[in-house]
Amino acid sequence: MHMVFDVKFDLRRKARLVAGGNFTDPPDTDVFSGVVGIENVRLAMFLCELNGLMQCAADIGNAFLHGVTRELIYMVAGPEFGPEIAGRTLIAVKSIYGLKTSAARFHEVLAASLFRLGFKPSKADTDLWMKDCGTHYEYIATYVDDLLVMSKDPMRIIKALEEEYGALKGVGFPKYYLGGDIGRITEGDQKGMLYTSAKTYITRICDKIESLMDWKGLRNYGCPMEPNYHPELDASPFLTDDAASKYRMMVGSLNWLVTLGRWDVHYVTQTMSRYSMLPREGHLEAMQRVFGYLKNHNKVRVVYDVAEPAHSRFTSPKFDWFEYYGECHEELPHDMPIPKGRPVRISGFFDADHAGCLVTRRSTTGLLMCLNNTPVKSYTKRQATVESATYGSEMVAGRISVEFSIDMRYKLRMLGVPIIGSCVLFGDNQSMIVSTTLPSSSLKKKHNAIGYHRV
């Protein structure tokens, strides 16, 4: 056993006695506690706003001690336990913090509690629980011992949980959840709308990097990456081991910012992360620009606008594809819940930079998925193939966007959400759009056939 000390983000001090699970034998059972995906939290928060639900966050105190360990663990008490207990053999019964299986044991206890309250794990994410309330569905997102309750009356659920776990901590509207800021706009045309941002995390990480790298004030830039900079062509000297380690820390921080919704740095993050193992001085200078941009644009936020977009003017003419595919229909999940609440329209924006990498000539796909007027998912990644024309790289990007739209439709259906029509996808390559829209168009590039028919 040993003590662990910590300082929380709001400067609260914390101390905890934990077991040395690293000294115990590897267990033959599951050792993990499931955690809800942040993308799915964003999805649930959108549905919360869409259907007029209230949000309430809560933290179960001393959570792991509510479980019973399956490990046979003992320790010999030291003098700090007092003269009556010192020297005795103590057997662990509760799933003490630090043991390998404690997280899994608590997850079992919490799951049993949520089942008793009428919630069931959704097929979209087993840690995003849902309950049929007649006219709508209510949700609970679980991240180990952190709960986000979305309900017409969330305090009723909180009080039911307090009967089992005692008083919960941090009960109320979540202003800071899983590393991100949450709030409501107080002025302007979007007054009252929910938003999420990463302002607190950006402020902390920029202060840390300025101190760590001795960068005296990060400069302001209008964009995170120099438009004409190609890191694959950078021939500057390699960084020292210490500087390379700090570079990797910055890449990790950017990855977390992308997870929190700072998609404006998604492209530069995936680009610069390719050089994590052997970065150069020029790469570090490019990273300095990224954090200078973030520090001076830390108020960027994702606004949850649930109004339906005006896509009616983009409706495509109906063409007869019967001679190619026969009588086809969308395959619906056989076990999906009955759709309830307000409907949602899915749209996506995709693009590709043809042969953007000047060394491999591979293109990069960019994608942004939206529910109504709210962006909920970003994707940026180098394509696996080398395309000889813009048409090919755009076809790959279009095929990937179709895969993501299918994934989004499945998630929404398994959360009981009514979907309006088909997903509307926006691209900027006319030849690719026309050839995948008109049955009379011909496909001349056979290696694009699978992507063509998928789109």
Number of C-alpha atoms within 10 A of each C-alpha: 15 9 9 10 10 11 10 9 12 6 8 8 10 10 10 12 13 14 20 14 17 10 9 13 10 12 11 7 11 11 15 15 19 15 17 19 17 16 15 18 21 19 20 22 23 24 26 22 17 18 18 14 21 17 21 22 24 20 18 21 16 13 22 25 16 20 20 18 22 15 19 9 15 11 13 13 16 14 11 8 11 10 11 8 14 14 14 13 12 13 11 16 15 17 24 25 20 17 20 25 25 26 24 21 23 24 24 13 15 22 17 13 16 19 13 10 13 12 20 20 19 19 19 17 18 16 24 24 25 23 21 16 12 8 8 18 26 23 26 27 26 25 20 21 18 20 20 25 28 26 23 17 14 20 18 10 16 19 14 14 18 12 10 11 16 12 16 20 12 14 16 15 16 17 13 16 15 11 16 20 18 18 16 15 13 11 9 7 8 13 10 12 16 20 18 24 23 25 21 15 19 22 14 12 17 21 15 12 17 16 12 10 12 9 13 8 12 19 15 16 17 12 15 23 19 13 7 6 11 15 18 15 11 13 11 11 10 15 18 13 11 8 16 20 16 18 27 18 14 24 21 14 17 26 17 16 24 19 19 22 24 22 21 15 21 21 20 19 24 19 18 21 18 13 17 18 11 15 25 21 18 18 24 19 10 18 21 23 21 24 25 22 20 30 22 16 17 18 14 17 19 20 20 25 19 21 13 15 16 9 11 7 6 10 8 9 8 8 10 11 14 10 8 9 9 9 8 8 6 7 7 10 10 6 9 17 16 14 18 17 16 15 17 22 21 24 22 22 18 23 22 27 16 21 20 14 17 12 10 11 15 20 26 24 23 21 21 20 22 21 25 23 18 20 22 21 20 22 18 21 16 19 19 10 13 15 20 12 10 16 20 22 27 27 28 25 27 30 20 21 27 20 13 18 21 13 12 21 19 18 19 21 20 20 29 21 23 17 17 13 10 12 19 17 18 17 18 12 15 10 14 19 18 12 17 19 17 14 14 11 11 9 13 8 10 9 11 18 13 12 18 20 12 14 19
